[in-house]
Each structure stands twice: as C-alpha cells, then as structure tokens.
Amino acid sequence: MASRPPPAGRPGKPPGVSLNRALSKLGLCSRTQAELLIAEGRVRVGGKVVRDAALRVDLNRDRIVVDGEPVIAERKVYVMLNKPRGLVTTRDDPQQRDTVYACLEGLDLPFVSPVGRLDKASEGLLLMTNDTHFANRLMDPASHLPKTYHVQVGTVPDEAMLETLRAGVSVDGETLTANSIVLLRSGGRTAWLEIVLDEGRNRHIRRLLAAHGIEVKRLIRIAIGRLPLGDLAKGTARHLTPEELALLGG
C-alpha cells in the first residue's frame, strides 16, 4: 500500500518574522534603521553575520546580536502626545523636517513608533508604543475603533451640505465616508465640525471636504476610542495610565 504524501503546508511566508521587523519589535530601532544595520554587517543571528533583512527569525529561539550586544526585548511602553502643527509623523525624514520625536525629548523611552499618523498640518492626540501587537490591533480596520476630530472649516455649512458630506464621496477610486458629522459652532465665515471616523485613509477628512470645495483651516484629533486628549499641553507627551490603557482595550 502506497504511503500517503505528507500534508501540504499552508502557502505563504515561512514562520517567524523578517530580521528587520524583529529588531523593530524588540524595540531597538525602526525597520528602515534595521535594514541599514543589517546591510553594514553589524547584525548576527546564531553567531553568523546576516546581511539579508528578509531572513525569517524566531524571536523566542534565535539569538540576535547587534554590534556585539545581544538584543533583548524592551519593556512595553504606551505614550500619548499632543502633536502640534508643523511636525511630521515619522522617525527619520528625508527632507530633514522636524518630527514628532521632538515631543519625546527628556523622556526615558525605548524605541517607540507612532500608532497611525497625523499629517504635518494636523494636530492632537497621537499614540506611540513599542508594542507592535497593541498598535496593529488599534490600526486594524476590523476593530472599527472610532477617532474623533474637531475641524475648523472656511465656510458655514447648512444642514443640506452636512447631509451631502455624510453621504460620502468617491475620490481617486476610494469611497470616503464618516461615522458622523455635526456642526459644533459657527461664527463669521468659519465653523467647527466634529467628525468621527472608524477608518483612517490617507488625508481622509481633508480629501472628503476638499471634494466639496470646503477649506480646512485646522484639524485636531481629540479622541481615539474612549481615550480623550484631555488637557495635555500641546507639544508634550506622557505615559498612559493603566486606566487609560484599559479604555483602549490594553
């Protein structure tokens, strides 16, 4: 009787994570910085120099060494900051613009990454962490985690316009919608809207409003899920409390 062939493995990538992602998950540096370290021959796995950033490694079994020092997972940290306008949400900017990491100066932190993004002209609540599982869960579209924004616009929309905005619009092949859009207050030629999203497409609110000829003057994220920005001063950052982390399901 002929023996049956072994069951086929699931298609896709082999187990583990890529080496550059492993260094990021361990809190050493960003994936881009990890690729440079690997290319320079400064990273060893199991005693051997590795120059392939895509090499799959097991964080629970493989010994990873950088510049002769073993890489050990950092403590998990969760930080909220009130991002000012004019900063970009990245670690290393090719154009040498100021980044949100300027808000972290003076804090004793391991390497942390932003959870999602706010564009350069936007303000408000931004989370940063070295817990990639936590970050991925918050950013997963399936989580439908609402994000609340206060937006100053260069017009005073009537109810008909608000209904048109609520209906959504197709821009560059993407359908842009909002969970809710309400008028907070108005004065003169401007108004403040509260807009709630449960997804975060690139420049979502700006593109949605621009499609209707509405200028955005200020855009401030005031809450993520049940976590409010509160009275955190602009340009400052602090650790989340256990109670605040619980509001995010952490």
N, C-alpha and C positions, 0 to 999 in steps of 0.2 A: 504494500500500500504506500503510495507516494506521500511523503510528508507535505503538509501544507506550508506555503511560504509564510514568513513572519508578517504580522500585520503592518500595513503601511503606516509610517509616521505622519503626523499632521504636516501639511505643507507649510512653507513659510520659513522664517528665520530660525536658526538653532537656538537652544535655550541660553539664558543669560542676557546680558546687556552689552552693548558696544563699550570698548575701553574708554573712549572719550566721555560717554554718558556715565560710566561708572565713576570716573573722577569727579564729575559734577554731582552725582547722587551722594558721594561720600563727603561733599562739602568742601572740596579742595579748590575748585575753580569752575569757570564756565566751560561749556563744551568746546567753544572756539579756542579758549586758552589751553584746554587739554590737548587739542589737536596739535598745537604748536609744541607743547612739551613732548608729545609722542614723536613728532617729526624730528625733533632735536636729539632724540635718543636718550632722553632723561627718565624714561619710564621702563621699569622691569616688571614682568609678570612671571612668577615662579622662578625667579632668578635670571631670566633671559630678557635682554633688551627687545622691546617691541616697538615697531615703527608703523604699525597698522592700526589706525584709530578705530576701525570697524571690527577688530578682533573681539569675539564674544568672550566675556569673562563671567565667572560666578562670584558674586560679592560675598557669599558665605564660605567659599572654599579657596579662591585664588588669592595669593599674597601679592599685593601691588605695592611697588616701591617707587618713589619719585625722588631723584637727587639723593639716593641712599637712605631715605627715611620712609618707613612703612606708612601707608595711608590708612588712617583709622577714621571710622565714621564719627563725625562731629555730633554734638548734642543737637537735638531738634529745636529750632527757634522759629518764632512766629512774630512778625513785626508789622505794625501798621504805621503809615506815614501820610501826612497831608501834603500832597505834591503841589508845588507852585507851578504857575505857568513858566514856560521857558526851559524846562528840563526835559530831556528825552529819557524814555524808559528802557535803558539798556546799560550794560556794564561798560562796554568799550565802543565808542562812537567813532567811525572812520573820519567824520568831519570835525572831530575834536570839540563837539558841543558839550555843555555841562549836562551831567546825567543825574538821575535820582539818587545815585550813590553818595552825592554830596550831602544829602539829608541824613546819612548814616554815620557821618564822621563823629568820632568821640564815643560811639557805642562799641562795646566789646562783642563782636559778632564773628561767627564763621562766615564762609561764603554763602550768600543768600541770593535768590533770584526773584524777580517780580512775578506775581501771580496775575497773569494777564497784562494789559497795557493801558496806559493813558497817553494820548498823543501829546506832542510838545506844547500845544496851546491849551490843553485841558488841565483841570485842577482836581484836587480832592483825594478821596480815600484810595490808597494803593496798598496792597498786602505784599510782603516779601517773606520768603522762607527758604530753608534748605531741605524741607520735607517734600520731596517730589510727589509722593503718593497723595498727600494732602492737596498740593497745588493742582495735580491732574484731576482730582475729584471735583474741586471747585470750578475748574475750567471746562469740564466735560459738559457739552451741550445737553446731554441726557439728564443732568442734575437740575436743569431749569432754575438755577439759583438767580433770583431777581437782583438787579443792580439799579439803584435809584439815582437819578441825576436832576439837578436844578440847572436850567438852561435859560440864559438871557438872550432874547432874540430882538432883532431890529424892526419889529412890527408888533401890532396888537391884533392877534388873530381873533376872528369872531368864531362863533360856535360851528358855522359851516366849514371854516378852514380847519378847525380842530377835528371835525369828523372826517375830513379828507385825509388829514395826517394819520388818524387812527386806522384808516383803511389800508395804509401801507402803499408802497410803490416799488416798481421794478427798476433797478439801476444797474447797468452793466451786467445784466443777466442774473442779478441777485434780488430776491424779494426782501425788502427792508420793512419790518413792522415793529410795533412796540406793544408791550402789555397794556400800558395805559399812558395817556397824555392828558394832563389837566392844566388849566390856567391858574397859576398861583396869585399873580397880581400884575397890574399894568400901571404905567404912568408915562405921559407924554407919548413918545414914539416907540417905546420899548415895552417888553413884557417878560415875565419869568414863567417858564413852564416846568412842571415836574413830569419827567419821562422815565418810565420803568421798562427795562429790557430784561429778558431772560436768556439772551444770547449776545455775543459780542463780536459782530463782524467789524472789519476794519473801518474806522471812522463812521460807524453806523449812524449815529444821531446827526452828525454834520451832513452826511450824504442824503439822509432822509429829508432833512429840512431844506437843503440846497435844491433838491429836486422840485420843490415848490417855491423856489425863489426867496427863501427865508434865510437871512443872515444870522449866524451865531456870533454873539458878542462875548459870552462867557459860558463855559460848560464845566460844572462841578459835580463830581460823584460824591454823594452824601451818605450812601449806604451800600453794603454788599450783604445780601440776605437780610438777616435781622441785626447785623452789626452796623451801628451808625458811626459816622465820622466824629460826631460829638464836638467837643470844644478843643480838640487837638490843634495847636497853633500851626499855621502854615509854615512848611519847610522843616518841621520837626517830626521825629519818629520815636516810637516806644514799643516795648513788647506787649503783646496781647495778654490780658489776664486770663486765667482758667475759665472764668465765666464768659468772657468774650469769645474764647476759642469754642466753648460749648455752643454758642449761638450759631457757629458755622458748622456744627456737627463734628468738631475735632475732639 
